[in-house]
Amino acid sequence: MAKKKFKIKKGDRVVVIAGDDKGKEGVVLKVLTKRDAVLVEGCKLAKKAVKPSEQNPNGGFVMKEMPIHISNVRKIEGGAS
């Protein structure tokens, strides 16, 4: 199976063009090739429950970026950080 190739890479500056976060800009944190999705800093945040651990001894809730389909983001030209 051939490896998928996207024009959007980690570190690129993108704008969300569809969905609840339409119009928001952010930097790509990770490209998920198997899901055809990207994680964008500050977009599509969800509250996730976390178990107690060494870093977070009390557990609780954490706001975490969720994947956005790659067709719903557009690269901003000249926006490489």
Buried (B, 14 or more C-beta within 10 A) or exposed (E): EEEEEEEBEEEBBBBBEEEEBEEBBBBBBEBEEEEEBBBBBEBBEEEEEEEEEEEEEEEEEEEEBEBBEBEBBEBEEEEEE
